């Protein structure tokens, strides 16, 4: 199996969830979206779907 490099942006995750929740009749707050995005990111790490790599800025 080859390695694939993927970049996960929690802001992008939050935006995705916002649009999907609004389509379903929910109006989440910005804080709720940030929490959902963080939980999703942590889930992907826990399931070894992604590895966290901290980039030097």
Order of alpha helices (4+ residues) and beta strands (2+ residues): alpha-alpha
